[in-house]
Amino acid sequence: MANKFINTIKSIIPFLAETKGELKRVTWPSRKQATQYTLIVIGASLAVAFFLGGLDFLFTYLINKFII
């Protein structure tokens, strides 16, 4: 049991070292780019939310009007 734990720890250490090396090679976006991308995602999310909310309202209205 202890041997399995030690082997797990030994396999985690190289993984973390490789991860650290990969993160150093990443080209990170500038603060301006990150802000722009964030605003685009928020805007798109709001647009989809309003669209789906509108469809929900429309279908609820139609069901209440014609079926109930």
N, C-alpha and C positions, 0 to 999 in steps of 0.2 A: 504494500500500500504506500509506504513512504517512497519506494523507488519510483512508482508511477507519478507521485507528486513532484519529485525531483526532476524527472524527465519532462514533465509538463512545464516546469519553471525554465528548464534548459531550452525548451523549444520556443518559449515566449520571448526570451531575451534577444535572440537573433531577429525575430519578427519585429520587435520594437526598434531595433537598430536599423533595419531595412526601412521601416516606416519613417523614421527620422530622416534618413538619407533621401527618401522620395519627397518628403515635404520641403527639403531644401532646394529641390530642383523645380518645384512648382512655380509657374509664373502667376503671381497673385495680381488681381485687378487693382487699379488705383482706387483711392477713396472715392473719387468722382465717378468712376465706372461702377463701383459697388453701389453707390447711392442711386445712380441712374437705373441700374438693373433692378434694384429693390423697388423703386417707384413704378417701374414697368410691371413687375409681378403684382404689386398691390393694385395697380390700376386694372390689370387684366382680371384679377380675382374679383374686384368690385363689379366690373362689367359683366362677368359670368354670373355673379350672384344676383345682380339686378335683372338680367335676362331670365334666369331660372325662376326668380321670384315673380316676375311678370307672367311667365307661362303658368306658374302655379295659381296665381290670382285669376288669370283668364280661364283656365280649365275649371277652377272651383266655381267661378261665376256661371260658366256655361252649364255645368252639371246641376247647380242649384236652379238655374233658370228653366232648363228643359226637362230634367228628370224628376226633380223633387217638387 
